[in-house]
Amino acid sequence: MHDINKISAILDEIEHELQALEHWGGEKKRPLVQAFLSTAPFCIDTMEFHQWLEYVLVAKMRQMIKEGKPLPSKMLLHTAAQEYWRGNWAKYRKLIGVLRKLDECFK
């Protein structure tokens, strides 16, 4: 069973870190509908990784929690973030750490 309160708090941390990095776009910067139709992992061909975190991961997880839907059984986001931000780890270290905490909720 997932700890919904812990996961919700971590989603808030992701939002906070994206805001601190000036990557939280809100509705004004929401990608076009076509960007969400990507079949590539993390919509990497149509969005920046931080956009995927905000508009797909955080939004979808919050909606699933709100609706009481089952959450994923496994997640491994921090390694994708490490690869995406290779060479910029110092800047994104805290966010990557938060993503690692989220991953640990799904082991």
N, CA, C and O atoms as CSV, one atom per row, in Angstrom:
chain,resi,resn,atom,element,x,y,z
A,1,MET,N,N,0.834,-1.183,0.000
A,1,MET,CA,C,0.000,0.000,0.000
A,1,MET,C,C,0.876,1.244,0.000
A,1,MET,O,O,1.876,1.302,0.716
A,2,HIS,N,N,0.515,2.210,-0.779
A,2,HIS,CA,C,1.278,3.452,-0.879
A,2,HIS,C,C,0.894,4.424,0.232
A,2,HIS,O,O,-0.255,4.469,0.670
A,3,ASP,N,N,1.872,5.194,0.675
A,3,ASP,CA,C,1.641,6.251,1.653
A,3,ASP,C,C,1.251,7.511,0.877
A,3,ASP,O,O,2.114,8.275,0.443
A,4,ILE,N,N,-0.042,7.715,0.709
A,4,ILE,CA,C,-0.569,8.810,-0.108
A,4,ILE,C,C,-0.125,10.169,0.426
A,4,ILE,O,O,0.202,11.062,-0.356
A,5,ASN,N,N,-0.111,10.334,1.741
A,5,ASN,CA,C,0.305,11.621,2.317
A,5,ASN,C,C,1.764,11.922,1.994
A,5,ASN,O,O,2.111,13.058,1.669
A,6,LYS,N,N,2.613,10.908,2.083
A,6,LYS,CA,C,4.030,11.089,1.770
A,6,LYS,C,C,4.213,11.413,0.288
A,6,LYS,O,O,4.978,12.312,-0.061
A,7,ILE,N,N,3.523,10.694,-0.573
A,7,ILE,CA,C,3.626,10.934,-2.013
A,7,ILE,C,C,3.137,12.337,-2.345
A,7,ILE,O,O,3.770,13.038,-3.133
A,8,SER,N,N,2.031,12.753,-1.761
A,8,SER,CA,C,1.513,14.102,-1.994
A,8,SER,C,C,2.511,15.164,-1.557
A,8,SER,O,O,2.694,16.169,-2.244
A,9,ALA,N,N,3.149,14.946,-0.427
A,9,ALA,CA,C,4.159,15.895,0.063
A,9,ALA,C,C,5.353,15.959,-0.884
A,9,ALA,O,O,5.910,17.032,-1.114
A,10,ILE,N,N,5.741,14.820,-1.429
A,10,ILE,CA,C,6.867,14.793,-2.370
A,10,ILE,C,C,6.483,15.489,-3.673
A,10,ILE,O,O,7.311,16.187,-4.259
A,11,LEU,N,N,5.259,15.316,-4.132
A,11,LEU,CA,C,4.803,16.039,-5.324
A,11,LEU,C,C,4.862,17.548,-5.087
A,11,LEU,O,O,5.220,18.311,-5.984
A,12,ASP,N,N,4.509,17.970,-3.875
A,12,ASP,CA,C,4.629,19.393,-3.516
A,12,ASP,C,C,6.091,19.832,-3.534
A,12,ASP,O,O,6.402,20.949,-3.949
A,13,GLU,N,N,6.985,18.958,-3.086
A,13,GLU,CA,C,8.418,19.273,-3.112
A,13,GLU,C,C,8.916,19.419,-4.550
A,13,GLU,O,O,9.718,20.305,-4.847
A,14,ILE,N,N,8.441,18.558,-5.430
A,14,ILE,CA,C,8.830,18.655,-6.848
A,14,ILE,C,C,8.378,20.000,-7.398
A,14,ILE,O,O,9.143,20.690,-8.072
A,15,GLU,N,N,7.140,20.370,-7.112
A,15,GLU,CA,C,6.636,21.668,-7.571
A,15,GLU,C,C,7.498,22.807,-7.016
A,15,GLU,O,O,7.873,23.722,-7.751
A,16,HIS,N,N,7.806,22.747,-5.737
A,16,HIS,CA,C,8.622,23.786,-5.099
A,16,HIS,C,C,10.002,23.882,-5.766
A,16,HIS,O,O,10.478,24.983,-6.044
A,17,GLU,N,N,10.633,22.751,-6.018
A,17,GLU,CA,C,11.962,22.751,-6.639
A,17,GLU,C,C,11.907,23.287,-8.062
A,17,GLU,O,O,12.792,24.033,-8.480
A,18,LEU,N,N,10.871,22.911,-8.811
A,18,LEU,CA,C,10.726,23.440,-10.162
A,18,LEU,C,C,10.515,24.953,-10.126
A,18,LEU,O,O,11.026,25.671,-10.986
A,19,GLN,N,N,9.771,25.435,-9.144
A,19,GLN,CA,C,9.587,26.882,-8.993
A,19,GLN,C,C,10.905,27.563,-8.654
A,19,GLN,O,O,11.228,28.613,-9.210
A,20,ALA,N,N,11.664,26.965,-7.743
A,20,ALA,CA,C,12.951,27.538,-7.350
A,20,ALA,C,C,13.910,27.606,-8.539
A,20,ALA,O,O,14.725,28.524,-8.627
A,21,LEU,N,N,13.813,26.644,-9.444
A,21,LEU,CA,C,14.650,26.614,-10.644
A,21,LEU,C,C,14.062,27.452,-11.789
A,21,LEU,O,O,14.622,27.520,-12.884
A,22,GLU,N,N,12.931,28.078,-11.505
A,22,GLU,CA,C,12.189,28.873,-12.495
A,22,GLU,C,C,11.758,28.035,-13.698
A,22,GLU,O,O,11.780,28.495,-14.840
A,23,HIS,N,N,11.364,26.782,-13.408
A,23,HIS,CA,C,10.886,25.867,-14.437
A,23,HIS,C,C,9.398,25.538,-14.298
A,23,HIS,O,O,8.866,24.766,-15.095
A,24,TRP,N,N,8.727,26.101,-13.315
A,24,TRP,CA,C,7.300,25.829,-13.161
A,24,TRP,C,C,6.559,26.820,-14.049
A,24,TRP,O,O,6.645,28.030,-13.838
A,25,GLY,N,N,5.834,26.315,-15.036
A,25,GLY,CA,C,5.226,27.192,-16.024
A,25,GLY,C,C,3.793,27.589,-15.766
A,25,GLY,O,O,3.348,28.646,-16.215
A,26,GLY,N,N,3.064,26.753,-15.047
A,26,GLY,CA,C,1.651,27.044,-14.836
A,26,GLY,C,C,0.866,26.938,-16.137
A,26,GLY,O,O,1.406,26.522,-17.162
A,27,GLU,N,N,-0.375,27.305,-16.094
A,27,GLU,CA,C,-1.245,27.169,-17.273
A,27,GLU,C,C,-0.814,28.060,-18.430
A,27,GLU,O,O,-1.058,27.721,-19.588
A,28,LYS,N,N,-0.184,29.182,-18.143
A,28,LYS,CA,C,0.237,30.097,-19.212
A,28,LYS,C,C,1.296,29.488,-20.121
A,28,LYS,O,O,1.388,29.853,-21.294
A,29,LYS,N,N,2.095,28.566,-19.594
A,29,LYS,CA,C,3.174,27.970,-20.377
A,29,LYS,C,C,2.932,26.497,-20.692
A,29,LYS,O,O,3.853,25.777,-21.077
A,30,ARG,N,N,1.703,26.063,-20.528
A,30,ARG,CA,C,1.351,24.668,-20.796
A,30,ARG,C,C,1.668,24.322,-22.257
A,30,ARG,O,O,1.298,25.078,-23.155
A,31,PRO,N,N,2.341,23.201,-22.510
A,31,PRO,CA,C,2.621,22.795,-23.893
A,31,PRO,C,C,1.333,22.575,-24.679
A,31,PRO,O,O,0.271,22.323,-24.109
A,32,LEU,N,N,1.450,22.675,-25.983
A,32,LEU,CA,C,0.299,22.428,-26.854
A,32,LEU,C,C,-0.174,20.984,-26.704
A,32,LEU,O,O,0.597,20.106,-26.319
A,33,VAL,N,N,-1.427,20.754,-27.006
A,33,VAL,CA,C,-2.033,19.430,-26.877
A,33,VAL,C,C,-1.220,18.373,-27.628
A,33,VAL,O,O,-1.095,17.241,-27.161
A,34,GLN,N,N,-0.676,18.732,-28.775
A,34,GLN,CA,C,0.091,17.785,-29.586
A,34,GLN,C,C,1.303,17.248,-28.832
A,34,GLN,O,O,1.713,16.108,-29.051
A,35,ALA,N,N,1.875,18.056,-27.951
A,35,ALA,CA,C,3.054,17.625,-27.194
A,35,ALA,C,C,2.738,16.425,-26.301
A,35,ALA,O,O,3.618,15.611,-26.023
A,36,PHE,N,N,1.508,16.315,-25.858
A,36,PHE,CA,C,1.102,15.229,-24.963
A,36,PHE,C,C,0.821,13.928,-25.720
A,36,PHE,O,O,0.619,12.884,-25.099
A,37,LEU,N,N,0.808,13.981,-27.033
A,37,LEU,CA,C,0.528,12.807,-27.847
A,37,LEU,C,C,1.776,11.987,-28.149
A,37,LEU,O,O,1.694,10.953,-28.812
A,38,SER,N,N,2.910,12.434,-27.676
A,38,SER,CA,C,4.170,11.742,-27.913
A,38,SER,C,C,4.118,10.319,-27.377
A,38,SER,O,O,3.487,10.048,-26.356
A,39,THR,N,N,4.781,9.427,-28.072
A,39,THR,CA,C,4.906,8.051,-27.588
A,39,THR,C,C,6.304,7.791,-27.032
A,39,THR,O,O,6.595,6.688,-26.569
A,40,ALA,N,N,7.162,8.799,-27.076
A,40,ALA,CA,C,8.522,8.666,-26.542
A,40,ALA,C,C,8.487,8.738,-25.018
A,40,ALA,O,O,7.643,9.432,-24.451
A,41,PRO,N,N,9.394,8.027,-24.352
A,41,PRO,CA,C,9.446,8.119,-22.890
A,41,PRO,C,C,9.596,9.576,-22.441
A,41,PRO,O,O,10.393,10.334,-22.995
A,42,PHE,N,N,8.825,9.942,-21.444
A,42,PHE,CA,C,8.847,11.283,-20.854
A,42,PHE,C,C,8.528,12.376,-21.887
A,42,PHE,O,O,8.871,13.538,-21.669
A,43,CYS,N,N,7.893,12.031,-22.981
A,43,CYS,CA,C,7.587,12.984,-24.062
A,43,CYS,C,C,8.838,13.764,-24.465
A,43,CYS,O,O,8.759,14.944,-24.807
A,44,ILE,N,N,9.976,13.107,-24.423
A,44,ILE,CA,C,11.268,13.766,-24.606
A,44,ILE,C,C,11.393,14.434,-25.972
A,44,ILE,O,O,12.191,15.356,-26.141
A,45,ASP,N,N,10.612,13.977,-26.941
A,45,ASP,CA,C,10.687,14.583,-28.273
A,45,ASP,C,C,9.789,15.805,-28.426
A,45,ASP,O,O,9.879,16.520,-29.425
A,46,THR,N,N,8.926,16.050,-27.447
A,46,THR,CA,C,7.984,17.173,-27.573
A,46,THR,C,C,7.995,18.130,-26.381
A,46,THR,O,O,7.389,19.199,-26.446
A,47,MET,N,N,8.671,17.762,-25.300
A,47,MET,CA,C,8.705,18.598,-24.097
A,47,MET,C,C,10.087,18.550,-23.470
A,47,MET,O,O,10.853,17.610,-23.676
A,48,GLU,N,N,10.382,19.578,-22.709
A,48,GLU,CA,C,11.553,19.547,-21.842
A,48,GLU,C,C,11.202,18.637,-20.663
A,48,GLU,O,O,10.025,18.470,-20.345
A,49,PHE,N,N,12.199,18.052,-20.017
A,49,PHE,CA,C,11.936,17.123,-18.910
A,49,PHE,C,C,11.166,17.804,-17.779
A,49,PHE,O,O,10.271,17.206,-17.181
A,50,HIS,N,N,11.522,19.065,-17.491
A,50,HIS,CA,C,10.810,19.763,-16.417
A,50,HIS,C,C,9.339,19.974,-16.774
A,50,HIS,O,O,8.485,19.982,-15.888
A,51,GLN,N,N,9.036,20.145,-18.065
A,51,GLN,CA,C,7.639,20.267,-18.470
A,51,GLN,C,C,6.912,18.953,-18.238
A,51,GLN,O,O,5.780,18.944,-17.755
A,52,TRP,N,N,7.554,17.847,-18.577
A,52,TRP,CA,C,6.940,16.541,-18.349
A,52,TRP,C,C,6.662,16.332,-16.865
A,52,TRP,O,O,5.604,15.833,-16.482
A,53,LEU,N,N,7.640,16.724,-16.026
A,53,LEU,CA,C,7.432,16.588,-14.578
A,53,LEU,C,C,6.188,17.348,-14.133
A,53,LEU,O,O,5.360,16.816,-13.393
A,54,GLU,N,N,6.062,18.587,-14.584
A,54,GLU,CA,C,4.930,19.421,-14.155
A,54,GLU,C,C,3.607,18.972,-14.758
A,54,GLU,O,O,2.644,18.709,-14.038
A,55,TYR,N,N,3.567,18.886,-16.074
A,55,TYR,CA,C,2.294,18.721,-16.770
A,55,TYR,C,C,1.833,17.277,-16.915
A,55,TYR,O,O,0.657,17.021,-17.173
A,56,VAL,N,N,2.749,16.344,-16.752
A,56,VAL,CA,C,2.354,14.937,-16.852
A,56,VAL,C,C,2.471,14.271,-15.483
A,56,VAL,O,O,1.460,13.868,-14.908
A,57,LEU,N,N,3.678,14.152,-14.959
A,57,LEU,CA,C,3.876,13.415,-13.707
A,57,LEU,C,C,3.079,14.012,-12.548
A,57,LEU,O,O,2.206,13.348,-11.988
A,58,VAL,N,N,3.374,15.251,-12.191
A,58,VAL,CA,C,2.734,15.846,-11.012
A,58,VAL,C,C,1.227,15.948,-11.219
A,58,VAL,O,O,0.449,15.581,-10.339
A,59,ALA,N,N,0.822,16.443,-12.374
A,59,ALA,CA,C,-0.618,16.598,-12.637
A,59,ALA,C,C,-1.351,15.264,-12.592
A,59,ALA,O,O,-2.405,15.146,-11.968
A,60,LYS,N,N,-0.784,14.261,-13.257
A,60,LYS,CA,C,-1.447,12.957,-13.327
A,60,LYS,C,C,-1.468,12.266,-11.960
A,60,LYS,O,O,-2.478,11.680,-11.571
A,61,MET,N,N,-0.351,12.341,-11.237
A,61,MET,CA,C,-0.302,11.700,-9.914
A,61,MET,C,C,-1.295,12.354,-8.961
A,61,MET,O,O,-1.985,11.662,-8.212
A,62,ARG,N,N,-1.370,13.672,-8.984
A,62,ARG,CA,C,-2.338,14.367,-8.119
A,62,ARG,C,C,-3.764,13.978,-8.479
A,62,ARG,O,O,-4.597,13.784,-7.594
A,63,GLN,N,N,-4.050,13.862,-9.765
A,63,GLN,CA,C,-5.387,13.469,-10.201
A,63,GLN,C,C,-5.707,12.037,-9.765
A,63,GLN,O,O,-6.812,11.760,-9.299
A,64,MET,N,N,-4.743,11.133,-9.917
A,64,MET,CA,C,-4.955,9.744,-9.503
A,64,MET,C,C,-5.218,9.656,-8.003
A,64,MET,O,O,-6.093,8.909,-7.565
A,65,ILE,N,N,-4.466,10.416,-7.223
A,65,ILE,CA,C,-4.663,10.422,-5.767
A,65,ILE,C,C,-6.045,10.965,-5.432
A,65,ILE,O,O,-6.761,10.390,-4.613
A,66,LYS,N,N,-6.417,12.072,-6.067
A,66,LYS,CA,C,-7.723,12.695,-5.822
A,66,LYS,C,C,-8.876,11.742,-6.122
A,66,LYS,O,O,-9.867,11.692,-5.394
A,67,GLU,N,N,-8.725,10.989,-7.210
A,67,GLU,CA,C,-9.781,10.073,-7.644
A,67,GLU,C,C,-9.685,8.700,-6.996
A,67,GLU,O,O,-10.538,7.845,-7.237
A,68,GLY,N,N,-8.666,8.473,-6.181
A,68,GLY,CA,C,-8.502,7.189,-5.514
A,68,GLY,C,C,-8.111,6.061,-6.455
A,68,GLY,O,O,-8.357,4.890,-6.162
A,69,LYS,N,N,-7.505,6.406,-7.580
A,69,LYS,CA,C,-7.086,5.391,-8.548
A,69,LYS,C,C,-5.795,4.730,-8.085
A,69,LYS,O,O,-5.031,5.320,-7.320
A,70,PRO,N,N,-5.551,3.511,-8.545
A,70,PRO,CA,C,-4.306,2.837,-8.164
A,70,PRO,C,C,-3.092,3.569,-8.734
A,70,PRO,O,O,-3.107,4.057,-9.864
A,71,LEU,N,N,-2.063,3.627,-7.930
A,71,LEU,CA,C,-0.824,4.276,-8.338
A,71,LEU,C,C,0.121,3.242,-8.939
A,71,LEU,O,O,-0.064,2.042,-8.733
A,72,PRO,N,N,1.121,3.688,-9.672
A,72,PRO,CA,C,2.068,2.736,-10.277
A,72,PRO,C,C,2.718,1.849,-9.222
A,72,PRO,O,O,2.857,2.240,-8.063
A,73,SER,N,N,3.102,0.678,-9.633
A,73,SER,CA,C,3.760,-0.234,-8.693
A,73,SER,C,C,5.263,0.035,-8.632
A,73,SER,O,O,5.923,-0.332,-7.660
A,74,LYS,N,N,5.799,0.675,-9.668
A,74,LYS,CA,C,7.238,0.934,-9.707
A,74,LYS,C,C,7.491,2.226,-10.473
A,74,LYS,O,O,6.785,2.546,-11.429
A,75,MET,N,N,8.509,2.960,-10.035
A,75,MET,CA,C,8.929,4.182,-10.713
A,75,MET,C,C,10.430,4.300,-10.613
A,75,MET,O,O,11.032,3.905,-9.615
A,76,LEU,N,N,11.029,4.845,-11.650
A,76,LEU,CA,C,12.471,5.068,-11.638
A,76,LEU,C,C,12.743,6.356,-12.417
A,76,LEU,O,O,13.206,6.324,-13.557
A,77,LEU,N,N,12.444,7.488,-11.775
A,77,LEU,CA,C,12.556,8.783,-12.430
A,77,LEU,C,C,13.912,9.443,-12.231
A,77,LEU,O,O,14.404,10.136,-13.121
A,78,HIS,N,N,14.512,9.232,-11.078
A,78,HIS,CA,C,15.740,9.987,-10.787
A,78,HIS,C,C,16.865,9.639,-11.757
A,78,HIS,O,O,17.692,10.498,-12.063
A,79,THR,N,N,16.916,8.410,-12.244
A,79,THR,CA,C,17.975,8.063,-13.192
A,79,THR,C,C,17.755,8.761,-14.538
A,79,THR,O,O,18.716,9.166,-15.192
A,80,ALA,N,N,16.501,8.899,-14.948
A,80,ALA,CA,C,16.202,9.642,-16.175
A,80,ALA,C,C,16.584,11.111,-15.994
A,80,ALA,O,O,17.129,11.732,-16.906
A,81,ALA,N,N,16.297,11.659,-14.821
A,81,ALA,CA,C,16.653,13.051,-14.536
A,81,ALA,C,C,18.169,13.237,-14.533
A,81,ALA,O,O,18.677,14.230,-15.055
A,82,GLN,N,N,18.880,12.292,-13.952
A,82,GLN,CA,C,20.345,12.376,-13.945
A,82,GLN,C,C,20.895,12.387,-15.365
A,82,GLN,O,O,21.810,13.148,-15.680
A,83,GLU,N,N,20.341,11.557,-16.200
A,83,GLU,CA,C,20.803,11.496,-17.594
A,83,GLU,C,C,20.439,12.778,-18.334
A,83,GLU,O,O,21.260,13.334,-19.064
A,84,TYR,N,N,19.221,13.241,-18.145
A,84,TYR,CA,C,18.759,14.438,-18.843
A,84,TYR,C,C,19.606,15.655,-18.455
A,84,TYR,O,O,19.970,16.465,-19.306
A,85,TRP,N,N,19.910,15.771,-17.170
A,85,TRP,CA,C,20.645,16.935,-16.688
A,85,TRP,C,C,22.135,16.649,-16.497
A,85,TRP,O,O,22.799,17.308,-15.696
A,86,ARG,N,N,22.654,15.673,-17.227
A,86,ARG,CA,C,24.087,15.355,-17.173
A,86,ARG,C,C,24.876,16.638,-17.449
A,86,ARG,O,O,24.572,17.383,-18.380
A,87,GLY,N,N,25.888,16.876,-16.625
A,87,GLY,CA,C,26.694,18.081,-16.757
A,87,GLY,C,C,26.136,19.266,-15.987
A,87,GLY,O,O,26.810,20.287,-15.844
A,88,ASN,N,N,24.910,19.141,-15.489
A,88,ASN,CA,C,24.267,20.199,-14.699
A,88,ASN,C,C,23.785,19.667,-13.351
A,88,ASN,O,O,22.861,20.214,-12.749
A,89,TRP,N,N,24.422,18.600,-12.889
A,89,TRP,CA,C,23.946,17.959,-11.661
A,89,TRP,C,C,23.943,18.901,-10.468
A,89,TRP,O,O,23.052,18.813,-9.624
A,90,ALA,N,N,24.910,19.793,-10.378
A,90,ALA,CA,C,24.951,20.701,-9.227
A,90,ALA,C,C,23.680,21.540,-9.174
A,90,ALA,O,O,23.097,21.728,-8.106
A,91,LYS,N,N,23.257,22.038,-10.316
A,91,LYS,CA,C,22.053,22.870,-10.379
A,91,LYS,C,C,20.798,22.074,-10.030
A,91,LYS,O,O,19.898,22.591,-9.367
A,92,TYR,N,N,20.734,20.820,-10.473
A,92,TYR,CA,C,19.517,20.021,-10.333
A,92,TYR,C,C,19.608,18.959,-9.234
A,92,TYR,O,O,18.708,18.129,-9.104
A,93,ARG,N,N,20.675,18.976,-8.453
A,93,ARG,CA,C,20.907,17.950,-7.437
A,93,ARG,C,C,19.733,17.801,-6.473
A,93,ARG,O,O,19.314,16.684,-6.169
A,94,LYS,N,N,19.207,18.913,-5.997
A,94,LYS,CA,C,18.109,18.838,-5.023
A,94,LYS,C,C,16.846,18.235,-5.660
A,94,LYS,O,O,16.186,17.394,-5.051
A,95,LEU,N,N,16.519,18.659,-6.865
A,95,LEU,CA,C,15.350,18.104,-7.557
A,95,LEU,C,C,15.532,16.618,-7.828
A,95,LEU,O,O,14.599,15.836,-7.644
A,96,ILE,N,N,16.715,16.224,-8.259
A,96,ILE,CA,C,16.994,14.801,-8.496
A,96,ILE,C,C,16.836,14.014,-7.203
A,96,ILE,O,O,16.329,12.893,-7.220
A,97,GLY,N,N,17.262,14.585,-6.088
A,97,GLY,CA,C,17.084,13.937,-4.789
A,97,GLY,C,C,15.619,13.760,-4.431
A,97,GLY,O,O,15.233,12.731,-3.875
A,98,VAL,N,N,14.810,14.747,-4.744
A,98,VAL,CA,C,13.363,14.643,-4.485
A,98,VAL,C,C,12.756,13.560,-5.364
A,98,VAL,O,O,11.898,12.802,-4.912
A,99,LEU,N,N,13.189,13.481,-6.606
A,99,LEU,CA,C,12.695,12.419,-7.500
A,99,LEU,C,C,13.106,11.042,-6.992
A,99,LEU,O,O,12.352,10.079,-7.127
A,100,ARG,N,N,14.295,10.946,-6.412
A,100,ARG,CA,C,14.737,9.680,-5.818
A,100,ARG,C,C,13.807,9.300,-4.658
A,100,ARG,O,O,13.448,8.132,-4.509
A,101,LYS,N,N,13.420,10.283,-3.841
A,101,LYS,CA,C,12.493,10.005,-2.732
A,101,LYS,C,C,11.163,9.487,-3.272
A,101,LYS,O,O,10.570,8.571,-2.701
A,102,LEU,N,N,10.697,10.075,-4.373
A,102,LEU,CA,C,9.449,9.589,-4.961
A,102,LEU,C,C,9.612,8.161,-5.459
A,102,LEU,O,O,8.747,7.316,-5.227
A,103,ASP,N,N,10.716,7.892,-6.141
A,103,ASP,CA,C,10.988,6.520,-6.615
A,103,ASP,C,C,10.920,5.511,-5.464
A,103,ASP,O,O,10.374,4.418,-5.611
A,104,GLU,N,N,11.479,5.896,-4.335
A,104,GLU,CA,C,11.525,4.984,-3.179
A,104,GLU,C,C,10.143,4.663,-2.634
A,104,GLU,O,O,9.966,3.642,-1.969
A,105,CYS,N,N,9.169,5.506,-2.901
A,105,CYS,CA,C,7.799,5.224,-2.468
A,105,CYS,C,C,7.152,4.107,-3.288
A,105,CYS,O,O,6.109,3.570,-2.914
A,106,PHE,N,N,7.782,3.769,-4.401
A,106,PHE,CA,C,7.205,2.780,-5.316
A,106,PHE,C,C,8.066,1.548,-5.470
A,106,PHE,O,O,8.102,0.932,-6.535
A,107,LYS,N,N,8.756,1.189,-4.407
A,107,LYS,CA,C,9.582,-0.027,-4.436
A,107,LYS,C,C,8.838,-1.181,-3.823
A,107,LYS,O,O,9.367,-2.290,-3.754
